[in-house]
């Protein structure tokens, strides 16, 4: 570092510029080499795609040849069948067969007539279809018409492990083959038989009345592996490339090396096999025996086959690239020496303006205001000065803009010279964020202010639910710019069934005391009650208010229904209608304040219920006190009667004792005794009568008490 610090500016510039140029040339060398390599790879890709297209065309020609052979075989089979005579169904002879749906595998038992062609029996006649196969090398099948479709009654197709003919399966009427045959037309197409693509040709069989009674089909493999494999492996591309082919299940069927034929990529190279199934076509680079190779592949759907070409990277690319790299190194070295010489010549007149530029940039980096440079040049230095002057102008503009933003003048405009101006865009973004922040603060202040107002209303008018509903509705009408509104309270009938009771309505600066009860299952109000969610519509039906709320038939557009709930309990519903859209912050406020209103309604309803209970309790207490006083007076009267009864009882006992005494005295004088006895008995009867009267009077008092 001391060595560099002691060098002059010119020497430093020369040293660092030389290093920079060398570094640039090295990068340039790497870039050109890489570009040449990429160009060669691109050429290889294009040629390989051409070769793959050539192989695909070869498969197409092979497919067309097989189709042509199949059509000839079908015509031959049709002619031979026609030479047997007119096709007919023998209604006398019939056979029983188990018919199996070839798609669903469901089986039914059918009785079908025997099919004849002239005198030749065709049903279950395997010799005839085998003869067609020998003549054409294609499989042959006879179908008979049944109500469900076309059933196989003779076929050359044999299940090898059971040595059984494939008969009894039927083609359903809804299938495309059966539909074509029922139209009286041939069906020519491809199919998939046991995961192997085949070509087919179906021909309808008609009786002498033109009725379709069956079908004749000829089919076979879509490709001849022996012929196609020989043609493909003979193809030569470049000096060292070779062709291979693989079935969709991963089995290699064509390869110039017999050792690889029959191998399966699904097991030997599962990752590459998965890539083949996913991409269908592409390329892959791999190493074998320390040699890099490229393989290009493409999927040919008609044969369910992947066609690949393998080429050595070394022989195709590296030899050409090495020669080009040697020439490129010599040219780059010569250009490097020439550049260093020219750089030394051109550096000297650049030092003075560079020094001025360095001073200006240094002052700018320190945040000091500078004047524009007065350097008139048309070279790169002049362009740098012009750019620096533009930067100085822009910084002055940015400074003014920032000062205006600092003064809270958020509407100040800033013109940018281009859309990629990072600093300018950042300042504009800052202005935008400040505007949003100001708007958010304004909306937040609005929400806080109105929360205070609604809280004060709820506190002040919580005496009754009628007064509370009126003031709450007035608040929303005034502060949310609402033209019509209604306040519903959830109440219960005597049978505990809930309903919405309209407490107060408002329409165009007029309050309406409307008596209306709405079932909680009716309309949008019922929906808001059950879901507990706010409903906001910007396309309210014209007759909504007339048949839902009973308000006057005014035309409005925007409808807001806010359920007033705490948790899952709904205490009321607020319905607001406006000519104008309701802003989102007002909707949010309505939703947020609904719980506070519902809580106040709950408290008000509880207070009203408590007051009513207190009144009822006071009335009950007064009634009980009155009854207690009456009972106390009755008890005092009973006690007085009891005292009188005790006094009378004592007198009676005294009279009885006196009567007893008089009785004793009569023993001395019989005449006097008799007379006294008579008188005593009279008095005794009188006393007994008095006692009975007192007893009745006591019983009456007891009953009254």
Steps between C-alpha positions, in 0.01 A plus 500: 500500500795739563616436145163603359473806722836632375403475132386802303140518383600432140694192609213382714255546216733320261556214744138450593380554145751242376377253758142582408568455128673169565207389711256613230695312233503190716125527543467569130707194424286287730182651354605441139607145582174435676306663219680289240430192708135600533485565125640154430252347741221691330614367162512152647149540646365615162665214312386247758144628476522462121623143544223422748249645255650274232446198726144611580433529126642150458249376761220686324591335169511164674161568657351599163647186343345287776167678453515438126574130561213484750255658253604247233456217752155634592393516135631146443310369806186679383525352151558148633205537736284628216594202280351263758152629423234722658534548874199390706392402852352151541197543726473123550853447626619698802775490758521614862789730581618702799525859372758716683506880469855575384524816714303429820561120490138439602366167363154388383383173343356531148358268234609607152421356155775331297655724233544355146670636189337302220528141622805570711442518874684800643408495870788338695669413168864553598632333183364782284655784707827304527510473121459879470791548745723267294420691181542853642721455812239709685259377766136449399183523715130426425236696695124430518241766576326471838266754666788621715751545217732273298627177662810302394404151375823410316852637547862420427599661829605226746575529871846340497511371857157329465497430126148645484343711225390850599123484436194609694603861561287763329540859383221714657265698277610827660861449390640688199568174309144370543352838404701503178398143414131570573521780244606237246853643470848357550695599809872552452713603796754412763444338837697383802501125551671390822705824504613435143383736218317322216331597173140387437257490208135412574249425218123449552336169390150534348233247405305502173266768638785735581468447875827502695538161667870503584845634423829379356817644656867477402778639718861471600797667660547859393867433433719214381778506758744302290465715187480835683788415735726409209421824318555716808829345613642537149459878524842667552535851642846658537793261539422358839123545564261208518122452525300306758129460577313428824137410566285701740554235771877561490605195294773560237388337173750645245871544569811450286661311789308172553608498867280801572195366320235387748634707791251721682570864590222484757727285717852582375457880491177595682579874519548529124189286442294734722632798302397331174145445624472859620654694209434266203790664313830664586867428554724358773876515572664205673845350553602146418857366514626856574343624178221756484213421269179669391180318425204664329159334522145549377175316564303353207149444633355269228765237581521590874873521440787733594759553225850604610831602342827481699805707399845543662570854624874463451493411133227747413587812698836495680723449194344793316497712815868443582615630158279807533624571854868504390428755228289704741778515765752642247253765383410605854865539605571722198194712578605527865847641413352747255242611754765565765701718261199703392391538859838653593465756221142594587536527879705819514239751376242342728666579833399867538126462433503181706646698792218756472248223479655333805470824702133547403414139577683524834297809599181332385582193711535730802160656427644841407331708231714543187483690175473337162824416316604726212681245284416497131618174351339257262680189616419269791626752753257755357219247529599430859497874575159537336368206699651646817337836426167324451557325833567836669178641352306195610642519852392864524153398384493213751618735777219746426248217487621361834480846659140542380411155636662603828267802504207252472427610143412149385354616166838614366575356153832341405573447131735208427724481197430124465303226669813323630609792721556321831539806725211686336274196521599455866405861575170464317438175685579679827248773402242234416560321832471828690171572322374153587617545857322836520185341357525208742552738792199701384284188477635375833423837661152490345442151641629598847291819501183318397568216742507760776174652372318166475635397844369825649160443336485145635596621849264796502187335354512157659182561701273325252540297186263733308708809577824314436385371159382848398832668590712226341300525177537882507877456536535273197266715288704811578856370489478239224304721255196270504161599353286218642537266792328272747587352840372153590516335842486123551203417726296189591135406484334331796589163345871598509513540117736783401417778253640836383302793643536832313567764767556802278545587133647804328441623145617831361530699825172361635471249782228241480366296791390197302369188667629209307611153597712289266568129526868420545486274195377769259711680238843652542426601859443138591815402312706758692348377828587135436846549345600779737685664209468845350321523162595780260335526159560761231202388293204492737164390347265793438216347702717372785403759762128487422461131560769443762505802731178679421681829439374735230574405146814709436749406233841410644791288392740422785384277785689423823367252757704468822413232758554624857647201679730386778658167424219293349214697665327754272317780687388707203546590133587841357379565144646798308422616145690766302502659158878503507764228547601443861878521540689199629622674815137577588403138439785390726388748765142371483622142543737587786244711688224238464635298793517811722140590410387141563677502838325824596166355383560195715576716805198724433268203462642348820449832687142527377434143610663570838288813550183306421601225741565758775156656448336157511696415816396823674135437418527143630672618820229761569230242441668253737539769770132588471404132529730465803331797675154354436619163634641669813166679564311173453730328749438779756123462454531122542706553817226731641231245416715230661518708821122551498453127443726417795298740726170348393642156558595593856152635568350181358718288725401714795132460415547126466668487838221704650247266337678208654482670836130565459451137411657398826278734689188340354566184683389671815172619370352297217233746411739789507751283317268418219414860450863601513589216266249619250635852521858371481422303189352804334800708583727220388327490161532874472871477579549218251326707231728795579804271480389369160458854371851591621644189338334586166628858526857370567481261204385787277793717612743213437369455146530875434857499629 
